[in-house]
Amino acid sequence: MFNCEQCGSCCKAVKCNLLIKENICSIYNKRPDICRVDIQYNKVKMTMSLVSWYKLNKKCCLILQSKNIFLRK
């Protein structure tokens, strides 16, 4: 399972209105499939391994975190 840090950076990047104070998703346990890295892997599993998918998502996450100052809601 992908280890989401729940930092809110990806939510801020898409201006999700379900993100509340302190970067908490108000529906995290019932969030849509598009927000779930593991479920989205099903769309690319024929082209890359799960480990590669996790690494790619972690890389994107770190980029968003580093640019978080620009991603304010």
Secondary structure by P-SEA (a helix, b strand, c coil): cccccccaaaaaaacccccccccccccccccccccccccccccccccccaaaaaaaaaaaaaaaaaacccccc
